[in-house]
Amino acid sequence: MDPTPSPVPPDLTGQTVGDFQILRRLGQGGMGQVYIARQLSLNRKVALKILKPELGADDTALKRFQAEAEAAARASHANIVQVYAIGQDKGLSYMALEFVEGCNLQQYLEKKGPPELPLALSILRQVAAALQRASELGIIHRDIKPENILLTRKGEVKVADFGLSRVFGDQPKLNLTQTGVTMGTPLYMSPEQVQGQPLDPRTDIYSFGITCYTMLTGQPPFRGQNPFEVSLQHVQTQAVPLAQVRPDLPPELCSLVDKMMAKRPEDRYQTPREILQELARIRESLSGSVAGQKMPPISMSQFPPPRTGSGSGGPLLMPRRRWIWWAVPASLALALVGGGAFGWRFNSPRAPASKTEAAPPDSAEVEALISEKQREKFLVQEVNQTENPGKERDKIQPGLDARLELGLLYLDQWRLEDADHFFMSLDNETYRVPPYRLLGRLGHAVVLSFQDRPEESTNLFEEVLGTGNQGPKEQRPNKERLLIWVLNRNPLFGLQVAQALNRNRVNTHQPLPADLQSYSRPQPFLGTRPGGGRNKKG
């Protein structure tokens, strides 16, 4: 094998290829380069992927390039990057894809660490929807990994890079590799992919599971000195259960990810649709909402505006959080080079729905957006109508529920200023409703944590939750019962409290105070005191 690296292709910035004027280079990979370009006929920015000139005479490379374009074009879906055009000009083979500013999931993890639960669930749902669409069309992606999951500034999630995809089922297979040669990224390859066995959509489910594990913990479940070591672990080694690594996560979510990572395909979810159904059940159980409520899309406000004015193939410049569960080793970047997958990064506007699609994702996303706005308006009305409910618990309860839901909506959409203003308004001396004030103080502590103010947040949690700050001894049982009632009234809020506490612990590099530790394990809150027993119901 010739150790001499391939020469870097010339930069085509400023040139015109076909209908596209090249603006600047984004990056390069094993098969070619990616540029930001402007489509002259439609005056829009695109990501232009150009095959290396020396591969233009390679029949396999050309077929793979064509197969990627065809696969992505057939799988028209809101959560799949759209192909605009493919062609040849001046001896160059090119593919034009949609482009918007944003980042990929790997960049997000490196900048911000594992996402909060609502965002993680939304990413899960949207990727599963993309995989379901691909599987309906007989397409296997074969390279699902964080780098190929794009988070746009419009709050969308898009699956990219169908360069390794294959067709299964009734469609004729296009053999793009030699027999027995595996393709993909070792950190995320399925056992059957490693072993060169026949593949079906369940291989993408496995890779998606590994990706979810990485997203939720900050690092892949399997690591090694070289791709072979990692690949061997996919076949022989069981990953540490997600619940052991992230005990603060809902058990149902941990079970879902573990099942996706099952070694035998028959032990996994058999279709992405099953994952979507399970996610809907998880969402419903956490929110206490009625059956069938749609998971909200990612809000644009969850992605702060970049500090540079133009799109980039590099990381989106976001405020760096100190909260990172585990530092991702730089050496992992070397393992990610394997498989010949293209190292291009781009994001894209929403693709138009296919006319043959039974339930167009675009309309579903629009409905979800409208639903969220209507829900916020309704909750604000409920909050205003329940300001003075009296002292009876059954009259206080609807007002507390509305306030929990509205606060969660702001947190879910990462509208921290709105959330803080709302929670602070509840923690007001004019309020004579103790549950409202308690919720206000807890919510303010959560927001402080999410704003990376861990010391202030922990101190406020201590004031509210600490056993030494609950007033005279004879009043403590009533106050503790009130606290448990508020925390258990909506388990999703309990999760936010637990995440905030764990985040403070990591940010301060200090263990939580003893009387806060039980609250960092989300549900149910049973009021277990350090050195004491559980509350009796009363």
C-alpha positions as a printed Julia matrix, in Angstrom:
538×3 Matrix{Float64}:
   0.0     0.0     0.0
   1.41    3.38   -0.99
   1.74    5.52    2.17
   2.04    8.7     0.12
  -1.05   10.85    0.75
  -3.17   11.84   -2.22
  -2.48   15.37   -3.46
  -4.94   18.01   -2.31
  -7.28   18.85   -5.23
  -7.09   22.43   -6.47
  -9.47   24.92   -4.88
 -12.23   25.71   -7.38
 -13.43   28.85   -5.57
 -14.5    31.51   -8.06
 -15.06   29.09  -10.92
 -18.38   28.13  -12.49
 -19.37   24.49  -12.85
 -22.57   23.94  -14.77
 -25.24   26.23  -13.34
 -23.24   26.83  -10.15
 -20.82   29.6    -9.23
 -18.47   28.32   -6.53
 -18.19   30.68   -3.54
 -15.85   28.86   -1.18
 -14.66   25.45   -0.12
 -16.26   23.79    2.9
 -14.16   20.66    3.2
 -13.0    17.49    1.53
 -13.22   13.75    1.98
 -12.09   10.52    0.43
 -14.06   11.02   -2.78
 -13.9    14.74   -3.36
 -14.66   18.22   -2.1
 -17.69   20.2    -0.96
 -18.21   23.88   -1.7
 -20.78   26.53   -1.01
 -22.03   27.63   -4.41
 -24.76   29.78   -5.89
 -27.18   28.29   -8.4
 -27.29   30.98  -11.05
 -30.67   30.14  -12.58
 -32.51   30.22   -9.24
 -30.18   32.56   -7.29
 -29.91   30.3    -4.25
 -27.07   28.88   -2.19
 -26.36   25.18   -2.44
 -23.79   22.71   -1.19
 -21.89   21.52   -4.25
 -20.22   18.14   -3.94
 -17.53   17.54   -6.6
 -15.94   14.18   -7.3
 -12.15   14.07   -7.47
 -11.04   14.35  -11.12
  -9.01   11.14  -10.9
 -12.15    9.27   -9.83
 -14.08   10.49  -12.86
 -12.8     7.51  -14.85
 -13.48    5.07  -12.0
 -16.69    3.21  -12.85
 -17.34    2.19   -9.22
 -16.86    5.74   -7.92
 -19.17    7.15  -10.58
 -21.84    4.55   -9.83
 -21.59    5.26   -6.12
 -21.86    9.0    -6.77
 -24.91    8.42   -8.97
 -26.43    6.01   -6.44
 -26.13    8.58   -3.66
 -27.93   11.2    -5.72
 -30.67    8.79   -6.76
 -31.2     7.49   -3.22
 -31.45   10.95   -1.68
 -33.67   12.19   -4.51
 -36.07    9.25   -4.16
 -36.3     9.65   -0.4
 -37.83   13.11   -0.51
 -38.65   13.94    3.1
 -38.48   16.92    5.44
 -35.78   15.16    7.48
 -33.57   14.12    4.55
 -31.2    16.48    2.74
 -32.59   17.22   -0.72
 -30.67   16.73   -3.96
 -31.19   19.55   -6.45
 -29.14   18.4    -9.42
 -26.42   16.06  -10.61
 -24.29   16.47  -13.71
 -20.91   16.8   -15.37
 -19.09   19.86  -16.67
 -15.48   20.54  -17.63
 -14.6    16.97  -16.8
 -16.0    17.27  -13.26
 -18.87   15.23  -11.8
 -20.94   17.26   -9.35
 -24.0    17.03   -7.14
 -25.92   20.06   -5.82
 -27.66   19.74   -2.46
 -29.62   22.14   -0.31
 -27.69   24.27    2.18
 -28.47   26.36    5.26
 -26.44   27.44    8.25
 -26.31   25.05   11.15
 -24.19   22.27   12.56
 -24.09   18.51   12.65
 -24.77   16.5    15.78
 -21.08   15.77   16.37
 -20.28   19.49   16.33
 -23.2    20.13   18.69
 -21.89   17.53   21.15
 -18.38   18.96   21.03
 -19.68   22.47   21.7
 -22.53   21.88   24.12
 -22.41   18.32   25.39
 -25.4    15.96   25.51
 -28.63   17.83   24.73
 -31.43   18.36   27.2
 -34.1    15.67   27.17
 -36.73   17.52   25.07
 -34.18   18.26   22.34
 -32.81   14.71   22.46
 -36.31   13.28   22.03
 -36.98   15.62   19.11
 -33.75   14.58   17.38
 -34.63   10.93   17.95
 -38.08   11.37   16.46
 -36.95   13.22   13.36
 -34.1    10.84   12.52
 -36.42    7.87   13.01
 -38.91    9.51   10.63
 -36.18    9.88    8.0
 -35.13    6.24    8.38
 -38.75    5.13    8.11
 -39.12    7.01    4.84
 -35.91    5.47    3.48
 -36.95    1.96    4.51
 -40.35    2.38    2.81
 -38.45    3.02   -0.42
 -36.11    0.08    0.06
 -33.07    2.21    0.94
 -30.48    1.37    3.6
 -28.3     4.32    4.58
 -25.39    2.23    6.02
 -23.57    5.21    7.54
 -25.78    6.65   10.28
 -23.57    8.62   12.69
 -23.56   12.05   14.39
 -21.68   13.68   11.51
 -24.5    12.73    9.15
 -27.27   14.14   11.36
 -27.64   17.83   10.65
 -29.32   20.35   12.95
 -30.53   23.36   11.02
 -31.13   26.81   12.41
 -34.77   26.41   11.43
 -35.05   23.79   14.13
 -35.1    20.84   11.75
 -33.08   17.64   11.84
 -31.88   16.22    8.53
 -30.1    12.99    7.64
 -27.28   13.51    5.14
 -24.8    11.56    3.02
 -26.37    8.63    1.22
 -22.98    7.88   -0.34
 -22.9     4.36    1.13
 -26.6     3.61    0.72
 -27.89    0.43   -0.88
 -31.22   -0.75   -2.19
 -32.81   -3.88   -0.75
 -35.99   -5.87   -1.34
 -37.44   -6.02   -4.83
 -35.09   -3.38   -6.26
 -31.98   -4.62   -8.1
 -28.89   -4.26   -5.94
 -25.99   -2.18   -7.13
 -22.71   -3.77   -6.05
 -20.44   -0.85   -5.18
 -17.9    -2.79   -3.12
 -15.91   -5.94   -3.47
 -17.36   -9.07   -1.89
 -16.64   -9.22    1.82
 -15.42   -5.62    2.05
 -17.34   -3.57    4.62
 -18.14    0.1     4.28
 -19.17    2.53    6.97
 -17.69    4.19   10.05
 -16.31    1.66   12.59
 -17.65    3.5    15.64
 -21.23    3.04   14.42
 -21.27   -0.1    12.23
 -23.68   -2.95   12.99
 -22.36   -6.45   13.75
 -23.73   -7.77   10.45
 -22.12   -4.85    8.63
 -18.76   -5.61   10.25
 -19.05   -9.27    9.24
 -20.03   -8.51    5.64
 -23.43  -10.19    6.0
 -26.59   -9.26    4.05
 -28.12   -6.03    5.31
 -31.64   -4.7     5.78
 -33.03   -1.59    7.53
 -32.24   -3.07   10.93
 -28.56   -2.28   10.35
 -29.46    1.43   10.31
 -31.45    0.93   13.52
 -28.33   -0.45   15.22
 -26.16    2.44   14.0
 -28.89    4.85   15.08
 -28.87    3.25   18.54
 -25.1     3.72   18.82
 -25.57    7.32   17.68
 -28.27    7.9    20.33
 -26.02    6.4    23.01
 -23.26    8.77   21.91
 -25.65   11.72   21.88
 -26.93   11.02   25.39
 -23.6    10.16   27.04
 -21.1    12.22   25.08
 -19.06    9.26   23.84
 -19.6     6.06   21.82
 -20.11    2.81   23.74
 -17.15    1.12   22.03
 -13.66    2.53   21.59
 -10.29    1.08   20.64
  -6.81    1.76   19.34
  -7.81    1.08   15.74
 -10.92    0.42   13.61
 -10.47   -3.35   13.92
 -10.66   -3.25   17.73
 -13.81   -1.15   17.6
 -15.42   -3.36   14.95
 -14.71   -6.47   17.0
 -16.51   -4.99   20.0
 -19.63   -4.41   17.92
 -19.71   -8.17   17.34
 -18.56   -9.51   20.71
 -19.04   -6.91   23.48
 -22.22   -5.74   25.16
 -22.4    -2.0    25.74
 -22.77   -0.76   29.3
 -26.54   -0.23   29.7
 -27.46    3.38   29.15
 -29.27    3.56   32.49
 -26.0     2.84   34.3
 -24.26    5.7    32.52
 -27.17    8.16   32.68
 -29.36    7.18   35.65
 -31.14   10.53   35.37
 -32.76    9.57   32.05
 -36.23    7.98   31.88
 -35.9     4.18   32.09
 -38.12    3.78   29.01
 -35.74    5.87   26.92
 -32.74    3.87   28.14
 -34.52    0.63   27.23
 -35.35    1.98   23.77
 -31.7     2.82   23.02
 -30.45   -0.49   24.45
 -32.9    -2.41   22.27
 -31.76   -0.58   19.14
 -28.2    -1.7    19.95
 -29.06   -5.41   20.27
 -26.43   -7.63   18.62
 -28.96   -9.81   16.77
 -31.15   -7.97   14.25
 -34.21   -9.96   15.35
 -33.81   -8.57   18.9
 -33.94   -4.94   17.75
 -36.92   -2.89   16.67
 -37.8    -4.3    13.28
 -38.71   -1.0    11.63
 -38.14    2.69   12.4
 -41.93    2.99   12.71
 -41.76    0.89   15.88
 -39.23    3.37   17.28
 -41.57    6.25   16.46
 -44.43    4.49   18.23
 -42.3     3.86   21.31
 -41.11    7.47   21.35
 -44.73    8.65   21.26
 -45.48    6.47   24.3
 -42.45    7.84   26.13
 -43.41   11.41   25.35
 -46.97   10.81   26.5
 -45.89    9.16   29.75
 -43.51   12.01   30.56
 -45.83   14.89   29.74
 -49.06   13.38   30.94
 -50.62   14.63   27.74
 -53.5    13.06   25.9
 -52.74   10.23   23.5
 -51.58   11.27   20.08
 -50.11   14.65   21.0
 -47.27   15.48   18.6
 -43.78   16.0    19.9
 -42.84   19.65   19.32
 -40.18   20.43   16.72
 -36.89   21.94   17.79
 -37.28   25.66   18.22
 -34.98   28.01   16.32
 -34.24   29.66   19.66
 -32.42   26.53   20.74
 -29.71   27.44   18.24
 -28.14   30.81   19.1
 -27.19   32.86   16.03
 -23.67   32.26   14.76
 -21.0    34.85   15.5
 -20.02   34.94   11.87
 -22.31   36.2     9.16
 -21.98   33.41    6.65
 -22.54   29.71    6.48
 -19.69   27.37    7.17
 -18.87   23.75    6.94
 -17.12   24.02   10.29
 -18.77   24.12   13.7
 -21.58   26.55   14.26
 -20.16   29.09   16.69
 -22.36   28.77   19.74
 -21.73   29.88   23.32
 -19.58   27.17   24.85
 -21.13   25.54   27.86
 -18.94   24.19   30.6
 -21.39   21.34   30.97
 -20.03   18.32   29.12
 -20.68   14.9    30.62
 -17.5    13.47   29.23
 -14.8    15.09   27.12
 -14.77   13.51   23.69
 -11.18   12.29   23.04
  -9.57   13.98   20.07
  -8.29   10.59   18.94
 -11.85    9.63   17.98
 -11.53   11.88   14.96
  -9.05    9.43   13.46
 -11.49    6.55   13.67
 -14.17    8.63   11.98
 -12.09    8.88    8.8
 -12.63    5.19    7.96
 -15.08    3.89    5.38
 -14.38    6.4     2.64
 -17.44    8.44    3.58
 -17.4    12.03    2.43
 -16.44   14.53    5.15
 -18.85   17.21    3.95
 -21.08   19.26    6.17
 -24.03   21.33    5.17
 -27.57   22.04    6.22
 -30.65   22.62    4.21
 -34.1    24.19    3.99
 -37.14   21.98    4.14
 -37.54   19.63    1.2
 -40.93   19.56   -0.53
 -42.98   16.51    0.37
 -43.26   13.74   -2.17
 -46.63   13.49   -3.89
 -46.62    9.77   -3.19
 -46.12   10.23    0.54
 -49.12    9.1     2.57
 -48.61   11.57    5.41
 -46.46   14.52    4.27
 -44.02   15.45    7.04
 -44.25   19.1     6.06
 -47.91   19.33    7.03
 -47.21   17.42   10.23
 -44.45   19.85   11.16
 -46.68   22.83   10.34
 -49.46   21.34   12.45
 -47.02   20.87   15.31
 -45.85   24.48   15.07
 -49.43   25.77   15.01
 -50.34   23.41   17.82
 -47.52   24.76   20.0
 -48.58   28.38   19.46
 -52.2    27.53   20.21
 -51.14   25.56   23.27
 -49.1    28.48   24.6
 -52.02   30.87   24.1
 -54.37   28.47   25.88
 -51.97   27.96   28.8
 -51.47   31.7    29.27
 -55.26   32.08   29.48
 -55.43   29.25   32.03
 -52.69   30.86   34.11
 -54.49   34.21   34.11
 -57.81   32.59   35.05
 -56.37   30.69   38.03
 -54.46   33.44   39.82
 -56.64   33.29   42.93
 -57.92   29.73   43.29
 -58.44   29.86   47.05
 -56.98   27.31   49.44
 -58.72   24.12   48.33
 -56.39   21.65   46.67
 -58.81   20.6    43.93
 -59.1    24.25   42.85
 -55.35   24.9    43.06
 -54.51   21.82   40.99
 -55.69   23.12   37.55
 -53.7    26.32   38.03
 -50.6    24.39   39.06
 -50.95   22.1    36.05
 -51.24   25.07   33.69
 -48.17   26.72   35.22
 -46.15   23.53   35.01
 -47.11   23.08   31.36
 -46.34   26.69   30.42
 -42.99   26.64   32.19
 -42.1    23.37   30.48
 -43.11   24.79   27.11
 -40.66   27.68   27.55
 -37.89   25.32   28.68
 -38.69   22.87   25.9
 -38.23   25.63   23.32
 -35.12   26.93   25.1
 -36.78   30.31   25.68
 -34.85   30.85   28.87
 -35.63   34.56   29.24
 -39.36   33.89   28.9
 -39.08   30.96   31.29
 -37.2    33.0    33.89
 -39.61   35.93   33.66
 -42.52   33.53   34.11
 -41.02   31.62   37.04
 -39.89   34.82   38.77
 -43.43   36.18   38.47
 -44.65   33.16   40.45
 -42.09   33.71   43.22
 -43.74   36.9    44.33
 -44.89   38.0    47.76
 -48.26   38.98   46.32
 -48.93   35.32   45.55
 -50.78   33.61   48.39
 -50.7    30.19   46.73
 -47.72   28.21   48.14
 -47.52   25.66   45.27
 -47.24   28.48   42.73
 -44.44   30.15   44.65
 -42.64   26.86   45.15
 -42.83   26.14   41.42
 -41.53   29.63   40.69
 -38.45   29.16   42.86
 -37.71   25.69   41.48
 -38.16   26.92   37.92
 -35.84   29.87   38.52
 -33.19   27.47   39.87
 -33.55   25.32   36.73
 -33.12   28.34   34.46
 -30.02   29.47   36.39
 -28.52   26.04   35.77
 -29.3    26.16   32.06
 -27.72   29.64   31.93
 -24.51   28.11   33.32
 -24.79   29.78   36.7
 -24.33   26.59   38.76
 -23.41   28.17   42.1
 -26.49   30.42   42.16
 -28.66   27.54   40.99
 -27.37   25.11   43.62
 -27.78   27.69   46.39
 -31.39   28.29   45.39
 -32.08   24.55   45.19
 -30.61   24.28   48.7
 -32.98   26.97   49.94
 -35.99   25.23   48.42
 -35.13   21.54   48.7
 -32.64   21.38   51.56
 -33.93   19.75   54.73
 -32.33   22.47   56.82
 -34.35   25.21   55.13
 -37.91   24.02   55.56
 -38.89   26.16   58.52
 -39.8    25.08   62.05
 -39.62   21.34   62.69
 -43.35   20.99   63.24
 -44.07   22.54   59.82
 -41.61   20.42   57.83
 -43.9    17.43   57.04
 -46.47   19.71   55.4
 -43.83   21.59   53.42
 -42.17   18.38   52.3
 -45.51   16.94   51.18
 -46.14   20.13   49.21
 -42.72   19.83   47.58
 -43.28   16.21   46.56
 -46.74   17.05   45.22
 -45.35   19.81   42.99
 -42.45   17.67   41.72
 -44.6    14.63   41.01
 -47.49   16.57   39.49
 -45.68   16.6    36.13
 -42.81   14.09   35.83
 -41.31   16.09   32.97
 -40.68   18.99   35.34
 -39.09   16.58   37.78
 -36.75   15.57   34.97
 -35.8    19.21   34.4
 -34.96   19.58   38.09
 -32.86   16.41   38.01
 -31.03   17.5    34.86
 -30.35   20.94   36.33
 -28.89   19.42   39.5
 -26.67   17.01   37.57
 -25.59   19.82   35.32
 -24.61   21.92   38.33
 -22.61   19.01   39.7
 -20.62   18.65   36.48
 -20.15   22.4    36.01
 -18.83   22.96   39.53
 -16.79   19.73   39.62
 -18.24   19.23   43.11
 -20.65   16.62   44.47
 -24.14   17.82   45.18
 -25.02   18.58   48.8
 -26.32   15.43   50.49
 -29.88   16.7    50.83
 -30.09   17.4    47.07
 -28.78   14.09   45.81
 -32.1    12.24   45.94
 -33.65   14.93   43.72
 -31.04   14.36   41.01
 -32.66   10.99   40.3
 -35.84   12.12   38.66
 -38.91   10.04   39.36
 -40.77    9.37   41.45
 -39.75   11.81   44.19
 -40.53    9.95   47.38
 -39.09   12.47   49.79
 -36.26   10.26   51.01
 -34.22   12.29   53.43
 -30.51   11.74   53.96
 -30.23    9.56   57.0
 -33.98    9.16   57.23
 -36.89    7.2    55.83
 -39.42    7.92   53.18
 -42.41   10.08   53.8
 -45.61    8.44   54.78
 -48.54    9.3    52.63
 -50.68   11.87   54.22
